[in-house]
Amino acid sequence: MSQQSAADVRLRELLGGDPPEAVSALPEADRTALADLVADARRRQAQSLEESFDATLKHVPFPVRRIVKKVLLG
């Protein structure tokens, strides 16, 4: 098995599997930049979802917020 670069390992982790062949054919620097972009997009998406969830909970009456949060989040 060939040695994989840090960019390849990171892309595999971020994508949850092997990247497409076209991505694997990119130069190492481009794969590293792509991994950075994907990681940043995932971070921003998680932050946006959290902010949306918090904003939604503000519309739930205070006495039942804890119950609603527990039902939604488990």
All heavy atoms as TSV, in Angstrom:
chain	resi	resn	atom	element	x	y	z
A	1	MET	N	N	0.851	-1.196	0.000
A	1	MET	CA	C	0.000	0.000	0.000
A	1	MET	C	C	0.886	1.245	0.000
A	1	MET	O	O	1.852	1.330	0.739
A	1	MET	CB	C	-0.911	-0.033	1.219
A	1	MET	CG	C	-1.911	1.071	1.251
A	1	MET	SD	S	-3.068	0.780	2.622
A	1	MET	CE	C	-4.157	2.092	2.319
A	2	SER	N	N	0.553	2.208	-0.809
A	2	SER	CA	C	1.367	3.404	-0.919
A	2	SER	C	C	1.123	4.338	0.260
A	2	SER	O	O	0.073	4.327	0.882
A	2	SER	CB	C	1.060	4.126	-2.233
A	2	SER	OG	O	-0.272	4.571	-2.229
A	3	GLN	N	N	2.136	5.139	0.546
A	3	GLN	CA	C	2.062	6.101	1.639
A	3	GLN	C	C	1.101	7.224	1.252
A	3	GLN	O	O	1.212	7.791	0.171
A	3	GLN	CB	C	3.467	6.664	1.911
A	3	GLN	CG	C	3.548	7.588	3.065
A	3	GLN	CD	C	3.464	6.886	4.401
A	3	GLN	OE1	O	3.404	5.672	4.480
A	3	GLN	NE2	N	3.450	7.653	5.460
A	4	GLN	N	N	0.169	7.532	2.132
A	4	GLN	CA	C	-0.780	8.603	1.844
A	4	GLN	C	C	-0.325	9.887	2.518
A	4	GLN	O	O	0.211	9.869	3.618
A	4	GLN	CB	C	-2.167	8.235	2.344
A	4	GLN	CG	C	-2.780	7.100	1.588
A	4	GLN	CD	C	-4.216	6.878	2.023
A	4	GLN	OE1	O	-4.613	7.245	3.109
A	4	GLN	NE2	N	-4.986	6.288	1.143
A	5	SER	N	N	-0.587	10.991	1.841
A	5	SER	CA	C	-0.219	12.284	2.407
A	5	SER	C	C	-1.236	12.687	3.467
A	5	SER	O	O	-2.328	12.123	3.566
A	5	SER	CB	C	-0.179	13.340	1.300
A	5	SER	OG	O	-1.489	13.612	0.843
A	6	ALA	N	N	-0.860	13.682	4.236
A	6	ALA	CA	C	-1.760	14.195	5.260
A	6	ALA	C	C	-3.034	14.744	4.616
A	6	ALA	O	O	-4.125	14.608	5.177
A	6	ALA	CB	C	-1.060	15.283	6.073
A	7	ALA	N	N	-2.912	15.350	3.442
A	7	ALA	CA	C	-4.086	15.887	2.744
A	7	ALA	C	C	-5.041	14.768	2.354
A	7	ALA	O	O	-6.259	14.904	2.488
A	7	ALA	CB	C	-3.659	16.668	1.504
A	8	ASP	N	N	-4.497	13.643	1.896
A	8	ASP	CA	C	-5.341	12.509	1.512
A	8	ASP	C	C	-6.080	11.933	2.713
A	8	ASP	O	O	-7.267	11.632	2.631
A	8	ASP	CB	C	-4.497	11.413	0.852
A	8	ASP	CG	C	-3.912	11.853	-0.479
A	8	ASP	OD1	O	-4.538	12.694	-1.159
A	8	ASP	OD2	O	-2.824	11.360	-0.836
A	9	VAL	N	N	-5.375	11.795	3.816
A	9	VAL	CA	C	-5.992	11.262	5.037
A	9	VAL	C	C	-7.083	12.210	5.519
A	9	VAL	O	O	-8.190	11.782	5.868
A	9	VAL	CB	C	-4.918	11.050	6.134
A	9	VAL	CG1	C	-5.558	10.703	7.460
A	9	VAL	CG2	C	-3.941	9.970	5.708
A	10	ARG	N	N	-6.781	13.490	5.519
A	10	ARG	CA	C	-7.766	14.481	5.983
A	10	ARG	C	C	-8.995	14.521	5.083
A	10	ARG	O	O	-10.130	14.572	5.569
A	10	ARG	CB	C	-7.115	15.861	6.044
A	10	ARG	CG	C	-7.981	16.899	6.709
A	10	ARG	CD	C	-7.192	18.129	7.047
A	10	ARG	NE	N	-8.054	19.116	7.654
A	10	ARG	CZ	C	-7.999	20.410	7.377
A	10	ARG	NH1	N	-7.089	20.871	6.547
A	10	ARG	NH2	N	-8.842	21.242	7.947
A	11	LEU	N	N	-8.792	14.481	3.769
A	11	LEU	CA	C	-9.924	14.465	2.843
A	11	LEU	C	C	-10.782	13.216	3.051
A	11	LEU	O	O	-12.011	13.288	3.046
A	11	LEU	CB	C	-9.442	14.530	1.392
A	11	LEU	CG	C	-9.135	15.911	0.845
A	11	LEU	CD1	C	-8.467	15.808	-0.517
A	11	LEU	CD2	C	-10.394	16.747	0.759
A	12	ARG	N	N	-10.140	12.087	3.250
A	12	ARG	CA	C	-10.882	10.843	3.481
A	12	ARG	C	C	-11.742	10.970	4.757
A	12	ARG	O	O	-12.897	10.556	4.778
A	12	ARG	CB	C	-9.926	9.657	3.597
A	12	ARG	CG	C	-10.661	8.351	3.872
A	12	ARG	CD	C	-9.757	7.137	3.865
A	12	ARG	NE	N	-9.475	6.788	2.475
A	12	ARG	CZ	C	-8.281	6.839	1.918
A	12	ARG	NH1	N	-7.235	7.196	2.614
A	12	ARG	NH2	N	-8.113	6.510	0.662
A	13	GLU	N	N	-11.177	11.546	5.801
A	13	GLU	CA	C	-11.924	11.730	7.048
A	13	GLU	C	C	-13.086	12.706	6.855
A	13	GLU	O	O	-14.192	12.458	7.331
A	13	GLU	CB	C	-10.995	12.229	8.153
A	13	GLU	CG	C	-10.013	11.186	8.635
A	13	GLU	CD	C	-8.978	11.749	9.604
A	13	GLU	OE1	O	-9.011	12.964	9.888
A	13	GLU	OE2	O	-8.125	10.960	10.050
A	14	LEU	N	N	-12.835	13.802	6.171
A	14	LEU	CA	C	-13.870	14.818	5.965
A	14	LEU	C	C	-14.998	14.308	5.078
A	14	LEU	O	O	-16.164	14.628	5.304
A	14	LEU	CB	C	-13.265	16.081	5.342
A	14	LEU	CG	C	-12.394	16.930	6.268
A	14	LEU	CD1	C	-11.612	17.956	5.462
A	14	LEU	CD2	C	-13.255	17.624	7.316
A	15	LEU	N	N	-14.653	13.531	4.070
A	15	LEU	CA	C	-15.648	13.054	3.109
A	15	LEU	C	C	-16.290	11.739	3.539
A	15	LEU	O	O	-17.291	11.312	2.957
A	15	LEU	CB	C	-15.016	12.889	1.729
A	15	LEU	CG	C	-14.444	14.159	1.097
A	15	LEU	CD1	C	-13.738	13.837	-0.205
A	15	LEU	CD2	C	-15.533	15.191	0.893
A	16	GLY	N	N	-15.699	11.081	4.521
A	16	GLY	CA	C	-16.245	9.808	4.971
A	16	GLY	C	C	-15.975	8.677	3.994
A	16	GLY	O	O	-16.705	7.695	3.956
A	17	GLY	N	N	-14.958	8.810	3.192
A	17	GLY	CA	C	-14.594	7.783	2.214
A	17	GLY	C	C	-13.544	8.325	1.269
A	17	GLY	O	O	-13.053	9.443	1.432
A	18	ASP	N	N	-13.213	7.526	0.294
A	18	ASP	CA	C	-12.209	7.945	-0.680
A	18	ASP	C	C	-12.731	9.089	-1.536
A	18	ASP	O	O	-13.877	9.060	-1.993
A	18	ASP	CB	C	-11.835	6.779	-1.595
A	18	ASP	CG	C	-11.077	5.693	-0.854
A	18	ASP	OD1	O	-10.427	6.019	0.160
A	18	ASP	OD2	O	-11.141	4.530	-1.285
A	19	PRO	N	N	-11.898	10.101	-1.765
A	19	PRO	CA	C	-12.304	11.184	-2.660
A	19	PRO	C	C	-12.362	10.675	-4.102
A	19	PRO	O	O	-11.739	9.674	-4.436
A	19	PRO	CB	C	-11.206	12.237	-2.493
A	19	PRO	CG	C	-10.061	11.534	-1.898
A	19	PRO	CD	C	-10.579	10.323	-1.189
A	20	PRO	N	N	-13.104	11.366	-4.960
A	20	PRO	CA	C	-13.150	10.979	-6.375
A	20	PRO	C	C	-11.745	10.993	-6.987
A	20	PRO	O	O	-10.859	11.708	-6.524
A	20	PRO	CB	C	-14.031	12.054	-7.018
A	20	PRO	CG	C	-14.792	12.667	-5.902
A	20	PRO	CD	C	-13.940	12.533	-4.684
A	21	GLU	N	N	-11.562	10.205	-8.029
A	21	GLU	CA	C	-10.249	10.122	-8.685
A	21	GLU	C	C	-9.753	11.479	-9.162
A	21	GLU	O	O	-8.559	11.762	-9.114
A	21	GLU	CB	C	-10.313	9.147	-9.858
A	21	GLU	CG	C	-10.380	7.700	-9.437
A	21	GLU	CD	C	-10.345	6.763	-10.628
A	21	GLU	OE1	O	-9.668	7.083	-11.623
A	21	GLU	OE2	O	-10.991	5.713	-10.547
A	22	ALA	N	N	-10.669	12.313	-9.622
A	22	ALA	CA	C	-10.266	13.644	-10.111
A	22	ALA	C	C	-9.645	14.460	-8.977
A	22	ALA	O	O	-8.697	15.216	-9.203
A	22	ALA	CB	C	-11.472	14.374	-10.696
A	23	VAL	N	N	-10.159	14.310	-7.779
A	23	VAL	CA	C	-9.591	15.028	-6.631
A	23	VAL	C	C	-8.235	14.436	-6.274
A	23	VAL	O	O	-7.280	15.168	-6.006
A	23	VAL	CB	C	-10.555	14.972	-5.420
A	23	VAL	CG1	C	-9.899	15.540	-4.165
A	23	VAL	CG2	C	-11.838	15.737	-5.728
A	24	SER	N	N	-8.145	13.128	-6.295
A	24	SER	CA	C	-6.875	12.459	-5.981
A	24	SER	C	C	-5.778	12.819	-6.978
A	24	SER	O	O	-4.589	12.766	-6.648
A	24	SER	CB	C	-7.069	10.948	-5.953
A	24	SER	OG	O	-7.991	10.596	-4.940
A	25	ALA	N	N	-6.163	13.192	-8.197
A	25	ALA	CA	C	-5.187	13.544	-9.224
A	25	ALA	C	C	-4.653	14.964	-9.065
A	25	ALA	O	O	-3.667	15.328	-9.711
A	25	ALA	CB	C	-5.817	13.390	-10.609
A	26	LEU	N	N	-5.265	15.758	-8.205
A	26	LEU	CA	C	-4.803	17.129	-7.999
A	26	LEU	C	C	-3.452	17.141	-7.290
A	26	LEU	O	O	-3.119	16.213	-6.555
A	26	LEU	CB	C	-5.813	17.901	-7.131
A	26	LEU	CG	C	-7.180	18.177	-7.726
A	26	LEU	CD1	C	-8.116	18.739	-6.659
A	26	LEU	CD2	C	-7.066	19.132	-8.899
A	27	PRO	N	N	-2.683	18.206	-7.504
A	27	PRO	CA	C	-1.414	18.337	-6.771
A	27	PRO	C	C	-1.677	18.395	-5.253
A	27	PRO	O	O	-2.752	18.795	-4.803
A	27	PRO	CB	C	-0.842	19.666	-7.270
A	27	PRO	CG	C	-1.536	19.938	-8.556
A	27	PRO	CD	C	-2.884	19.295	-8.449
A	28	GLU	N	N	-0.689	17.999	-4.490
A	28	GLU	CA	C	-0.800	17.963	-3.018
A	28	GLU	C	C	-1.286	19.296	-2.441
A	28	GLU	O	O	-2.150	19.326	-1.573
A	28	GLU	CB	C	0.548	17.586	-2.414
A	28	GLU	CG	C	0.627	17.768	-0.921
A	28	GLU	CD	C	0.495	16.476	-0.160
A	28	GLU	OE1	O	0.723	15.420	-0.749
A	28	GLU	OE2	O	0.149	16.548	1.016
A	29	ALA	N	N	-0.737	20.395	-2.917
A	29	ALA	CA	C	-1.127	21.711	-2.388
A	29	ALA	C	C	-2.614	21.974	-2.625
A	29	ALA	O	O	-3.292	22.530	-1.755
A	29	ALA	CB	C	-0.283	22.808	-3.030
A	30	ASP	N	N	-3.118	21.565	-3.768
A	30	ASP	CA	C	-4.536	21.770	-4.073
A	30	ASP	C	C	-5.417	20.869	-3.207
A	30	ASP	O	O	-6.492	21.281	-2.766
A	30	ASP	CB	C	-4.814	21.508	-5.554
A	30	ASP	CG	C	-4.193	22.561	-6.460
A	30	ASP	OD1	O	-3.831	23.651	-5.951
A	30	ASP	OD2	O	-4.068	22.292	-7.662
A	31	ARG	N	N	-4.972	19.644	-2.957
A	31	ARG	CA	C	-5.740	18.746	-2.089
A	31	ARG	C	C	-5.766	19.275	-0.656
A	31	ARG	O	O	-6.779	19.185	0.031
A	31	ARG	CB	C	-5.173	17.325	-2.139
A	31	ARG	CG	C	-5.373	16.665	-3.487
A	31	ARG	CD	C	-5.082	15.177	-3.492
A	31	ARG	NE	N	-3.896	14.756	-2.784
A	31	ARG	CZ	C	-2.681	14.627	-3.319
A	31	ARG	NH1	N	-2.488	14.920	-4.600
A	31	ARG	NH2	N	-1.666	14.205	-2.591
A	32	THR	N	N	-4.660	19.848	-0.233
A	32	THR	CA	C	-4.609	20.456	1.106
A	32	THR	C	C	-5.564	21.641	1.188
A	32	THR	O	O	-6.312	21.785	2.154
A	32	THR	CB	C	-3.171	20.899	1.442
A	32	THR	OG1	O	-2.324	19.749	1.418
A	32	THR	CG2	C	-3.094	21.560	2.795
A	33	ALA	N	N	-5.545	22.490	0.158
A	33	ALA	CA	C	-6.446	23.648	0.127
A	33	ALA	C	C	-7.907	23.194	0.091
A	33	ALA	O	O	-8.759	23.779	0.777
A	33	ALA	CB	C	-6.134	24.530	-1.085
A	34	LEU	N	N	-8.197	22.147	-0.663
A	34	LEU	CA	C	-9.558	21.628	-0.727
A	34	LEU	C	C	-10.000	21.098	0.638
A	34	LEU	O	O	-11.123	21.351	1.076
A	34	LEU	CB	C	-9.660	20.530	-1.787
A	34	LEU	CG	C	-11.032	19.879	-1.940
A	34	LEU	CD1	C	-12.076	20.902	-2.356
A	34	LEU	CD2	C	-10.958	18.742	-2.957
A	35	ALA	N	N	-9.121	20.383	1.315
A	35	ALA	CA	C	-9.441	19.873	2.652
A	35	ALA	C	C	-9.726	21.035	3.607
A	35	ALA	O	O	-10.670	20.973	4.410
A	35	ALA	CB	C	-8.306	19.011	3.180
A	36	ASP	N	N	-8.948	22.099	3.518
A	36	ASP	CA	C	-9.180	23.283	4.355
A	36	ASP	C	C	-10.541	23.906	4.058
A	36	ASP	O	O	-11.272	24.298	4.971
A	36	ASP	CB	C	-8.082	24.327	4.146
A	36	ASP	CG	C	-6.731	23.891	4.697
A	36	ASP	OD1	O	-6.694	22.952	5.529
A	36	ASP	OD2	O	-5.717	24.493	4.287
A	37	LEU	N	N	-10.894	23.996	2.773
A	37	LEU	CA	C	-12.180	24.571	2.383
A	37	LEU	C	C	-13.358	23.727	2.876
A	37	LEU	O	O	-14.351	24.255	3.377
A	37	LEU	CB	C	-12.260	24.729	0.864
A	37	LEU	CG	C	-11.394	25.824	0.254
A	37	LEU	CD1	C	-11.392	25.707	-1.261
A	37	LEU	CD2	C	-11.893	27.189	0.690
A	38	VAL	N	N	-13.234	22.415	2.749
A	38	VAL	CA	C	-14.307	21.524	3.202
A	38	VAL	C	C	-14.458	21.617	4.717
A	38	VAL	O	O	-15.576	21.710	5.238
A	38	VAL	CB	C	-14.047	20.069	2.753
A	38	VAL	CG1	C	-15.025	19.110	3.412
A	38	VAL	CG2	C	-14.135	19.961	1.240
A	39	ALA	N	N	-13.350	21.621	5.436
A	39	ALA	CA	C	-13.396	21.725	6.898
A	39	ALA	C	C	-14.034	23.044	7.321
A	39	ALA	O	O	-14.863	23.077	8.243
A	39	ALA	CB	C	-11.996	21.591	7.485
A	40	ASP	N	N	-13.666	24.132	6.660
A	40	ASP	CA	C	-14.233	25.437	6.984
A	40	ASP	C	C	-15.733	25.478	6.680
A	40	ASP	O	O	-16.523	26.009	7.470
A	40	ASP	CB	C	-13.507	26.544	6.218
A	40	ASP	CG	C	-14.004	27.921	6.605
A	40	ASP	OD1	O	-13.966	28.243	7.817
A	40	ASP	OD2	O	-14.450	28.669	5.712
A	41	ALA	N	N	-16.134	24.899	5.560
A	41	ALA	CA	C	-17.551	24.868	5.201
A	41	ALA	C	C	-18.349	24.061	6.222
A	41	ALA	O	O	-19.450	24.457	6.623
A	41	ALA	CB	C	-17.736	24.279	3.807
A	42	ARG	N	N	-17.807	22.950	6.670
A	42	ARG	CA	C	-18.485	22.134	7.680
A	42	ARG	C	C	-18.602	22.885	8.997
A	42	ARG	O	O	-19.612	22.822	9.678
A	42	ARG	CB	C	-17.728	20.826	7.888
A	42	ARG	CG	C	-17.747	19.936	6.674
A	42	ARG	CD	C	-18.615	18.724	6.932
A	42	ARG	NE	N	-18.806	17.942	5.733
A	42	ARG	CZ	C	-18.254	16.765	5.510
A	42	ARG	NH1	N	-17.467	16.239	6.417
A	42	ARG	NH2	N	-18.502	16.123	4.388
A	43	ARG	N	N	-17.540	23.598	9.380
A	43	ARG	CA	C	-17.566	24.384	10.620
A	43	ARG	C	C	-18.627	25.477	10.546
A	43	ARG	O	O	-19.422	25.654	11.463
A	43	ARG	CB	C	-16.187	24.996	10.889
A	43	ARG	CG	C	-16.121	25.796	12.193
A	43	ARG	CD	C	-14.868	26.661	12.262
A	43	ARG	NE	N	-14.714	27.564	11.129
A	43	ARG	CZ	C	-15.404	28.687	10.946
A	43	ARG	NH1	N	-16.324	29.060	11.808
A	43	ARG	NH2	N	-15.186	29.449	9.894
A	44	ARG	N	N	-18.663	26.197	9.420
A	44	ARG	CA	C	-19.653	27.262	9.251
A	44	ARG	C	C	-21.067	26.698	9.217
A	44	ARG	O	O	-21.992	27.286	9.779
A	44	ARG	CB	C	-19.361	28.077	7.993
A	44	ARG	CG	C	-18.163	28.999	8.157
A	44	ARG	CD	C	-17.907	29.892	6.954
A	44	ARG	NE	N	-17.385	29.094	5.844
A	44	ARG	CZ	C	-18.004	28.939	4.664
A	44	ARG	NH1	N	-19.148	29.533	4.435
A	44	ARG	NH2	N	-17.462	28.202	3.722
A	45	GLN	N	N	-21.244	25.545	8.600
A	45	GLN	CA	C	-22.563	24.913	8.550
A	45	GLN	C	C	-23.021	24.532	9.950
A	45	GLN	O	O	-24.175	24.780	10.329
A	45	GLN	CB	C	-22.522	23.677	7.663
A	45	GLN	CG	C	-23.859	22.969	7.556
A	45	GLN	CD	C	-23.769	21.688	6.749
A	45	GLN	OE1	O	-22.763	20.972	6.852
A	45	GLN	NE2	N	-24.779	21.409	5.966
A	46	ALA	N	N	-22.136	23.947	10.740
A	46	ALA	CA	C	-22.487	23.562	12.114
A	46	ALA	C	C	-22.836	24.787	12.948
A	46	ALA	O	O	-23.801	24.769	13.719
A	46	ALA	CB	C	-21.336	22.790	12.754
A	47	GLN	N	N	-22.079	25.857	12.770
A	47	GLN	CA	C	-22.342	27.096	13.503
A	47	GLN	C	C	-23.700	27.674	13.100
A	47	GLN	O	O	-24.486	28.094	13.948
A	47	GLN	CB	C	-21.236	28.112	13.243
A	47	GLN	CG	C	-21.420	29.413	13.984
A	47	GLN	CD	C	-20.294	30.403	13.698
A	47	GLN	OE1	O	-19.389	30.130	12.905
A	47	GLN	NE2	N	-20.342	31.543	14.338
A	48	SER	N	N	-23.994	27.675	11.823
A	48	SER	CA	C	-25.272	28.188	11.334
A	48	SER	C	C	-26.444	27.360	11.858
A	48	SER	O	O	-27.473	27.912	12.260
A	48	SER	CB	C	-25.263	28.200	9.807
A	48	SER	OG	O	-26.477	28.663	9.308
A	49	LEU	N	N	-26.288	26.041	11.856
A	49	LEU	CA	C	-27.352	25.181	12.376
A	49	LEU	C	C	-27.579	25.422	13.860
A	49	LEU	O	O	-28.728	25.461	14.329
A	49	LEU	CB	C	-27.012	23.716	12.127
A	49	LEU	CG	C	-27.146	23.250	10.689
A	49	LEU	CD1	C	-26.559	21.848	10.529
A	49	LEU	CD2	C	-28.588	23.270	10.236
A	50	GLU	N	N	-26.496	25.595	14.608
A	50	GLU	CA	C	-26.622	25.861	16.044
A	50	GLU	C	C	-27.326	27.193	16.287
A	50	GLU	O	O	-28.216	27.295	17.138
A	50	GLU	CB	C	-25.245	25.862	16.695
A	50	GLU	CG	C	-25.305	26.033	18.201
A	50	GLU	CD	C	-23.932	25.947	18.839
A	50	GLU	OE1	O	-23.005	25.385	18.239
A	50	GLU	OE2	O	-23.810	26.460	19.961
A	51	GLU	N	N	-26.957	28.217	15.535
A	51	GLU	CA	C	-27.594	29.523	15.680
A	51	GLU	C	C	-29.080	29.450	15.320
A	51	GLU	O	O	-29.917	30.056	15.998
A	51	GLU	CB	C	-26.884	30.558	14.813
A	51	GLU	CG	C	-25.508	30.925	15.319
A	51	GLU	CD	C	-24.710	31.753	14.338
A	51	GLU	OE1	O	-25.199	32.038	13.216
A	51	GLU	OE2	O	-23.566	32.108	14.684
A	52	SER	N	N	-29.407	28.705	14.280
A	52	SER	CA	C	-30.810	28.549	13.875
A	52	SER	C	C	-31.605	27.810	14.944
A	52	SER	O	O	-32.744	28.173	15.252
A	52	SER	CB	C	-30.901	27.778	12.556
A	52	SER	OG	O	-30.286	28.489	11.531
A	53	PHE	N	N	-31.008	26.774	15.506
A	53	PHE	CA	C	-31.677	26.011	16.560
A	53	PHE	C	C	-31.938	26.904	17.777
A	53	PHE	O	O	-33.039	26.903	18.336
A	53	PHE	CB	C	-30.822	24.798	16.954
A	53	PHE	CG	C	-31.467	23.923	17.982
A	53	PHE	CD1	C	-32.481	23.059	17.630
A	53	PHE	CD2	C	-31.058	23.966	19.305
A	53	PHE	CE1	C	-33.082	22.247	18.576
A	53	PHE	CE2	C	-31.653	23.164	20.254
A	53	PHE	CZ	C	-32.663	22.299	19.887
A	54	ASP	N	N	-30.928	27.669	18.174
A	54	ASP	CA	C	-31.086	28.571	19.322
A	54	ASP	C	C	-32.165	29.619	19.047
A	54	ASP	O	O	-32.971	29.930	19.925
A	54	ASP	CB	C	-29.768	29.254	19.659
A	54	ASP	CG	C	-28.742	28.295	20.242
A	54	ASP	OD1	O	-29.126	27.185	20.685
A	54	ASP	OD2	O	-27.541	28.648	20.251
A	55	ALA	N	N	-32.188	30.166	17.841
A	55	ALA	CA	C	-33.210	31.157	17.491
A	55	ALA	C	C	-34.603	30.539	17.514
A	55	ALA	O	O	-35.571	31.176	17.945
A	55	ALA	CB	C	-32.913	31.746	16.113
A	56	THR	N	N	-34.711	29.299	17.073
A	56	THR	CA	C	-36.001	28.605	17.082
A	56	THR	C	C	-36.479	28.370	18.507
A	56	THR	O	O	-37.660	28.553	18.812
A	56	THR	CB	C	-35.891	27.264	16.331
A	56	THR	OG1	O	-35.507	27.550	14.988
A	56	THR	CG2	C	-37.197	26.512	16.336
A	57	LEU	N	N	-35.568	27.975	19.381
A	57	LEU	CA	C	-35.949	27.725	20.779
A	57	LEU	C	C	-36.469	28.981	21.469
A	57	LEU	O	O	-37.259	28.881	22.403
A	57	LEU	CB	C	-34.771	27.161	21.563
A	57	LEU	CG	C	-34.550	25.671	21.482
A	57	LEU	CD1	C	-33.374	25.253	22.353
A	57	LEU	CD2	C	-35.783	24.886	21.870
A	58	LYS	N	N	-36.035	30.144	21.016
A	58	LYS	CA	C	-36.507	31.393	21.626
A	58	LYS	C	C	-38.005	31.593	21.424
A	58	LYS	O	O	-38.637	32.341	22.160
A	58	LYS	CB	C	-35.733	32.589	21.076
A	58	LYS	CG	C	-34.300	32.620	21.565
A	58	LYS	CD	C	-33.564	33.818	21.024
A	58	LYS	CE	C	-32.125	33.788	21.539
A	58	LYS	NZ	N	-31.346	34.903	21.054
A	59	HIS	N	N	-38.591	30.901	20.442
A	59	HIS	CA	C	-40.024	31.009	20.190
A	59	HIS	C	C	-40.834	30.032	21.028
A	59	HIS	O	O	-42.062	30.089	21.033
A	59	HIS	CB	C	-40.324	30.792	18.699
A	59	HIS	CG	C	-39.731	31.850	17.831
A	59	HIS	ND1	N	-40.261	33.109	17.721
A	59	HIS	CD2	C	-38.620	31.840	17.046
A	59	HIS	CE1	C	-39.516	33.833	16.901
A	59	HIS	NE2	N	-38.515	33.081	16.476
A	60	VAL	N	N	-40.139	29.136	21.715
A	60	VAL	CA	C	-40.811	28.160	22.579
A	60	VAL	C	C	-40.955	28.798	23.957
A	60	VAL	O	O	-40.002	29.381	24.476
A	60	VAL	CB	C	-39.969	26.863	22.671
A	60	VAL	CG1	C	-40.576	25.891	23.664
A	60	VAL	CG2	C	-39.834	26.229	21.299
A	61	PRO	N	N	-42.145	28.712	24.555
A	61	PRO	CA	C	-42.323	29.299	25.889
A	61	PRO	C	C	-41.279	28.778	26.881
A	61	PRO	O	O	-40.957	27.581	26.894
A	61	PRO	CB	C	-43.725	28.852	26.292
A	61	PRO	CG	C	-44.417	28.565	24.999
A	61	PRO	CD	C	-43.350	28.076	24.066
A	62	PHE	N	N	-40.773	29.669	27.694
A	62	PHE	CA	C	-39.687	29.352	28.604
A	62	PHE	C	C	-39.943	28.119	29.474
A	62	PHE	O	O	-39.050	27.283	29.616
A	62	PHE	CB	C	-39.349	30.567	29.484
A	62	PHE	CG	C	-38.170	30.337	30.366
A	62	PHE	CD1	C	-36.884	30.345	29.845
A	62	PHE	CD2	C	-38.328	30.084	31.723
A	62	PHE	CE1	C	-35.793	30.112	30.650
A	62	PHE	CE2	C	-37.238	29.856	32.533
A	62	PHE	CZ	C	-35.961	29.877	31.995
A	63	PRO	N	N	-41.128	27.967	30.059
A	63	PRO	CA	C	-41.333	26.814	30.950
A	63	PRO	C	C	-41.168	25.446	30.277
A	63	PRO	O	O	-40.888	24.467	30.952
A	63	PRO	CB	C	-42.771	26.981	31.445
A	63	PRO	CG	C	-43.075	28.430	31.259
A	63	PRO	CD	C	-42.277	28.857	30.057
A	64	VAL	N	N	-41.323	25.367	28.969
A	64	VAL	CA	C	-41.222	24.066	28.304
A	64	VAL	C	C	-39.972	23.932	27.421
A	64	VAL	O	O	-39.785	22.911	26.766
A	64	VAL	CB	C	-42.491	23.759	27.468
A	64	VAL	CG1	C	-43.694	23.611	28.360
A	64	VAL	CG2	C	-42.713	24.804	26.404
A	65	ARG	N	N	-39.104	24.916	27.416
A	65	ARG	CA	C	-37.904	24.868	26.572
A	65	ARG	C	C	-37.034	23.654	26.878
A	65	ARG	O	O	-36.549	22.992	25.973
A	65	ARG	CB	C	-37.058	26.131	26.743
A	65	ARG	CG	C	-37.531	27.270	25.913
A	65	ARG	CD	C	-36.587	28.426	25.989
A	65	ARG	NE	N	-37.314	29.611	25.547
A	65	ARG	CZ	C	-36.907	30.835	25.717
A	65	ARG	NH1	N	-35.759	31.067	26.328
A	65	ARG	NH2	N	-37.626	31.841	25.287
A	66	ARG	N	N	-36.830	23.396	28.156
A	66	ARG	CA	C	-35.975	22.268	28.537
A	66	ARG	C	C	-36.545	20.960	27.991
A	66	ARG	O	O	-35.809	20.120	27.470
A	66	ARG	CB	C	-35.837	22.204	30.044
A	66	ARG	CG	C	-34.977	21.045	30.500
A	66	ARG	CD	C	-34.961	20.941	31.988
A	66	ARG	NE	N	-33.678	21.437	32.467
A	66	ARG	CZ	C	-33.322	21.423	33.724
A	66	ARG	NH1	N	-34.156	20.980	34.638
A	66	ARG	NH2	N	-32.159	21.848	34.096
A	67	ILE	N	N	-37.852	20.786	28.107
A	67	ILE	CA	C	-38.501	19.559	27.621
A	67	ILE	C	C	-38.371	19.466	26.101
A	67	ILE	O	O	-38.021	18.419	25.561
A	67	ILE	CB	C	-39.988	19.533	28.043
A	67	ILE	CG1	C	-40.100	19.465	29.560
A	67	ILE	CG2	C	-40.719	18.367	27.397
A	67	ILE	CD1	C	-41.490	19.736	30.094
A	68	VAL	N	N	-38.637	20.550	25.404
A	68	VAL	CA	C	-38.556	20.556	23.942
A	68	VAL	C	C	-37.121	20.272	23.499
A	68	VAL	O	O	-36.887	19.480	22.584
A	68	VAL	CB	C	-39.057	21.906	23.373
A	68	VAL	CG1	C	-38.737	22.030	21.900
A	68	VAL	CG2	C	-40.538	22.072	23.636
A	69	LYS	N	N	-36.160	20.883	24.159
A	69	LYS	CA	C	-34.760	20.672	23.814
A	69	LYS	C	C	-34.386	19.196	24.010
A	69	LYS	O	O	-33.711	18.588	23.177
A	69	LYS	CB	C	-33.860	21.569	24.670
A	69	LYS	CG	C	-32.478	21.702	24.165
A	69	LYS	CD	C	-31.741	22.782	24.959
A	69	LYS	CE	C	-30.390	23.045	24.365
A	69	LYS	NZ	N	-29.677	24.104	25.080
A	70	LYS	N	N	-34.846	18.610	25.116
A	70	LYS	CA	C	-34.545	17.196	25.388
A	70	LYS	C	C	-35.178	16.285	24.334
A	70	LYS	O	O	-34.565	15.328	23.866
A	70	LYS	CB	C	-35.017	16.806	26.774
A	70	LYS	CG	C	-34.637	15.404	27.152
A	70	LYS	CD	C	-34.916	15.106	28.585
A	70	LYS	CE	C	-34.425	13.686	28.868
A	70	LYS	NZ	N	-34.301	13.420	30.254
A	71	VAL	N	N	-36.415	16.601	23.922
A	71	VAL	CA	C	-37.083	15.803	22.909
A	71	VAL	C	C	-36.354	15.908	21.567
A	71	VAL	O	O	-36.156	14.911	20.886
A	71	VAL	CB	C	-38.556	16.237	22.757
A	71	VAL	CG1	C	-39.188	15.636	21.523
A	71	VAL	CG2	C	-39.362	15.860	23.992
A	72	LEU	N	N	-35.923	17.102	21.210
A	72	LEU	CA	C	-35.278	17.310	19.917
A	72	LEU	C	C	-33.840	16.784	19.874
A	72	LEU	O	O	-33.395	16.280	18.844
A	72	LEU	CB	C	-35.288	18.792	19.554
A	72	LEU	CG	C	-36.673	19.392	19.266
A	72	LEU	CD1	C	-36.545	20.900	19.048
A	72	LEU	CD2	C	-37.313	18.727	18.070
A	73	LEU	N	N	-33.138	16.902	20.967
A	73	LEU	CA	C	-31.713	16.518	20.980
A	73	LEU	C	C	-31.465	15.144	21.590
A	73	LEU	O	O	-30.402	14.581	21.417
A	73	LEU	CB	C	-30.885	17.557	21.726
A	73	LEU	CG	C	-30.899	18.961	21.132
A	73	LEU	CD1	C	-30.082	19.909	21.995
A	73	LEU	CD2	C	-30.364	18.934	19.709
A	74	GLY	N	N	-32.446	14.630	22.281
A	74	GLY	CA	C	-32.291	13.297	22.879
A	74	GLY	C	C	-31.714	13.290	24.242
A	74	GLY	O	O	-31.238	14.096	24.856
